Every structure is written in C-alpha cells, then in structure tokens.
Amino acid sequence: MSEASNIIVLKFGSSVLRSVADCPRVIGEIYRHVRTGHRVVVVVSAFEGLTDQLTNSARSIVETPDATSLATLLATGELQSAAILTLHLQQAGIPASLADHHRLGLRTEGSLLEADPRNLDIPAIEACLNQRPVLVVPGFVGVHEDGRTSLLGRGGSDLTAIFLAGQLKADRCLLIKDVDGLYDHDPNESETDDELQSPKRFSSITFGPALQLEAPLVQTEAIAKAKQDGRPFEVGCLNARETTCIGANSTRFGDPILHHRPLKIALLGCGHVGQAVVDQILHYEDEFEIVGVGVRDPFKSRSLSRNASIDFELAETVLQRNADVVVELIGGINPARTFVTRALQSGRHVITANKQLIARHGVALRDLARRSGVTLSYSPAVGGGVPMLEAVRRVAKQGRVTRVRGVLNGTCNYILERLEQGDTWDDAMVTARRGGFAEAEAAFDLEGLDTAHKLIILAREAFGVELPLTSISRRCLDESAVSLVKEARRQGKHLRQIGECAIQGVHVNASVELEALPPNDALKPDQEAGNTLELHDEDGVCQTLKGLGAGGCPTATSVLADLLEIARNRISANVATSQQTSCQEVVA
C-alpha cells in the first residue's frame, strides 16, 4: 500500500458518542471528511456507561467472571454502537459498511482483557472501503491468537484507532474527544481550584512530554504505539477548527480557541427537506440558532422529530431577521431568486438546494456573493448525500474531466426500482410520494428536467461551460416505462434514467436517457433512491460515487455540512494553516 492511502481514521469515544441521540453530530464530522474525497475508517466505543453496566451485570452473576466470558460480553457494547451508527449513516445517505473484529482480522496476543494488537487483514479493509467510503468498526475489541474475543484494555479504542492508522498508512488519525485538544493540565480542575493557572492548550507536542502528562487524555498504550510507529496523530473536538498534534517535532502552545456565538440561521421553506434540516440543526444548539422558518402558510401543522420552539412565518418576514446564513429550500426560480439575491446583497451567506435556480442563475449569484464577501453554497442541489460537486471540482483541479455520467435523480431511480419489483405505475408513484421521494407534482423529475439542471451545474464545474437547457436531449419517464422495465428484466438488465455530458472535440454534448444497464454496471445504485456518478478524466481514470440522492435526510446532510463549514471558517485562516503544517512535517 502506498503512503498516499487517502484514508482518514476517526475515533469517537463515549464522551462524544454518548448515546443514539449523538449519532447526527458524529455523522456531521464523518461526512465532513467524506466530501473532501477521503475514505473514512470510524472507530467507536460503547455508548456512555454501557461497558460499566455490562461489567456489573457479569459480576452480579459471578464475583470473578472468567476472562473469556467477560471479554465476549463487553465486546457486545462496542458492536452495538458500531451497528447503530452504521444504520444512521445509511439513513443519512452516506454509504457505510460495518466490520466487526473478525472481519477486520484484528489479531491480538497477550492477556484477553489487556491484549496487544499484532495483525490486521488490510486487503479486507481495502475491499470494504473500495465498495463504500465509510467503514465503521468497534474499538477495544480483537481476536486473540487462539480465536477467542479479546479486549485492548480500558480506553483501548484509542489504541485500536492508532493501530489501524499505522497499519493502513492513513493520511490522518484524529481522536475526537469532548475537549478541543490536549492541555498542560485538566481544564476542569482550573475552574474549581483558584491556585491553578489557566490551562494552556498544546498546538503540538512531542511523544515524550505527551507520555509524561499526569492525567493523559489519550490512553498511554496508544501514545506509546504511535511513538513506536513514528506516526503522529491528532486530538480535537467535533467540527474542530484546530487540533493538538501529538508526535510533532516540537512542543508548542496554541492560541486560545475563539468561542463564537451560535450562527444565526434563517430557513426558507419547510417541506420534506426543510423539516429534516430543522431536525438536524437542533442537534447543534451551541453552534446554530434558528431565528425563523419562512413558509407559505405559517399556520399549517408541521411535525418535527425534536421538541423546539420554532417561529413559522412568511418568508419575507423571516428574511428581515438578523441572520448570518440564509438556507433556501423553496425551490423554483421565483421568489427564490429574489430572496437569495437580497440575502447576498445584505452580506449574508446562502446555502441552497435549488438546482433550477443555480443552473439558470448560478454564475450571476456566485459573482454577487463574491462582491459581497460571503459564500454561496449549493452542494445540496446535486446528489443529496453524495458529494458530487466536491468530487468534480477535485478532479477538475487535478486534470481534465472528459465525461460525467450518472443516475442523478433519486425519484426516477426509486420509481424504476419499484417497477422492477412488480409495482404498477400508479402504485410506484403513490409509494414514492408517501416516502418523501417524489413531490405531489413530479413532472420536473419525470420529464428529465431535474437531471438536466444538475448536468448544467456539473458541466459548469467540470468543463467551465454554460450548457443551454434546450441543448440537452431528454426522454421522459412515464407509464411506458413499465414495458421497458419488463423487457430489460428479460435481458437480465436494469432500466435507469442516465444523465451524461462529455467533451467531443471542442463541444460538450449532454443528454438524459433511459438505458438498460447490465447487473454489474457501476452505475447501478445500491439503494432505491440512490444516486451514482462516474467521473472520467483524460488519463482514463474513472471515479465512482454512490449514495442516497432523494429524501429529506440525505439533502439535509449536505446542508448541514455547508453550515458546519461556514462555522469552521470563522476562525482565522492563518492559525488553522499552521496547525495543519505542524503535523504534516512529521508525516513527511
């Protein structure tokens, strides 16, 4: 395996992933790295207090449990949190796999309850990551050399993460804690002891001093393992603006962390996506504050999964509120264009999932945002939980994109999947609407307009051209698809709506067609409402991205990622840059 593994290892302990309720915040951190193009190995501990509960349960049966039984019982806590987080990732539209200690091939030796990691099945992990970009694994658990379940000691999830990062030659290993880095002494003690000086946060620290700290934040065995491998790692909090690099070539204290007031958010639109966005934001009470939700009918009953006091008012009224960010989820051209223009002109950041608006007026709005000194983010407009725009931008920077091809409309994909399963046209439409995968009026999706607008946006990013909507040939999805699906099935194929744009000479040709795909075709989505994108470059390399592209949760995942990025960018850029350098120097 080369040094450039394109892998990041993230570890979430029970101080961060305390219960199921914390899964959305953890997912936000994971998706932050997925959309930068990394494959992510996620190491999790058992939920808060569960390991102690299981230990006490065992000792209530027998005072001194045998090591085999105790290790097997305690391992169930890690497996439970790993499985639950994986399911939440899938709900959010992020393709994720679960691998237990057997699938990882994490072999250990020594004591069953204080084991040392020795081997790893690297090909198996690579196979998982090549299929899906996120792999969730239980920390603290391994397979003893005699085949029994073993544990890596108290706090062993840190050791698991560092061992995995070393074996996989990961680009980065980040231990996510409930504090923003490593301090010279416990910050909590300073609050209760007047004689103690204010704690100082390390921006970087060498292995020696890190091992000598009286109350180490990281398991000592984990630090020793990182020192043995000569590979630094980082400690930080969720959505970290800065981290502490442990194993750097110097020990330095960092600047004080700037604690900003919560970002004030004005939300325009509260349909399926809007309600999912509200639910996501409410998990971030310290970072975000919703100042109002603009809707057509403020008195309409709306169900939110979390209890909160939300002001539903006319969009025009909400737009006048004091807000840092305006999230536009109304759709269509007007009045969305007017609202977005006013927000940018008044110096507020804008996040939109409106592909029609961005396709037709994106260039002008982007220029307006630049002149106003704010950001216009529209990743949610293409791909839902699949970071398509970010991927296209990366490939375009590295070389010439020659072809973009994909299943870009989750609604059409869902309907075609239902037809494959034997639904009638009417039943498929009803089911799609009931599940939030299709609007009451779905013509925009069925006529290929949704995919065509996404192609315009993708072509702008990939090729730097403006495709007229009239230049994109489209084939509608209607009741005739029932017979087409049956014919494709007789041939062992799957009918899908495919959007494609490619360079041919000096021209870019684009189309939206119905195609019968072979069963092993990379464009065949893994999920009913899935999206898939193929990116081809001039060197003949093809990258494939998959995930959920329709429904409230996947789009909300992308909206939240943009919000979290805006929140991170409030910190001074030069401080953040120096933090990155301190770790990278040692890795090099």
Buried (B, 14 or more C-beta within 10 A) or exposed (E): EEEEBEBBBBBBBBBBBBEBEBBBBBBBBBBBBBBBBBBBBBBBBBBBEBBEEBBEEBEEEEEEBEBBEBBBBBBBBBBBBBBBBBBBBBBBBBBBBBBBBBBBBBBBBBBBBBBBBEBBBBEBBBEBBEEBBBBBBBBBBBBBBEEBBBBBBEBBBBBBBBBBBBBBBBBBBBBBBEBBBBBBBBBEEBEEEEEEEEBBBBBBBBBEEBBEBEEBBBBBBBBBBBBEBEBBBBBBBBBBBBBBBBBBEEBBBBEEBEEEEBBBBBBBBBBBBBBBBBBBBBBBEEBBBBBBBBBEEBEEEBEBEEEEEBEBBEBEEBBEBEBBBBBBBBBEBEBBBEBBBBBBEEEBBBBBBBBBBBBBBBEEBBEBBEEBEBBBBBBBBBBBBBBBBBBBBBBBEEEEBBBBBBBBBBBBBBBBBBBBEEBEBEEBBBBBBEBBBBBEEBEBBBBBBBBBBBBBBBBBBBBEBBBEBEBBEBBBBEEEBBEBBEEBBEEEBBBBBBBBBBBEEEEBBBBBBBBBBEEEBBBBBEBBBBBBBBBBBEEEEEBBBBBBBBBBBBBBBBBBBBBBBBBBEEBEEEBBEBBBEBBBBBBE
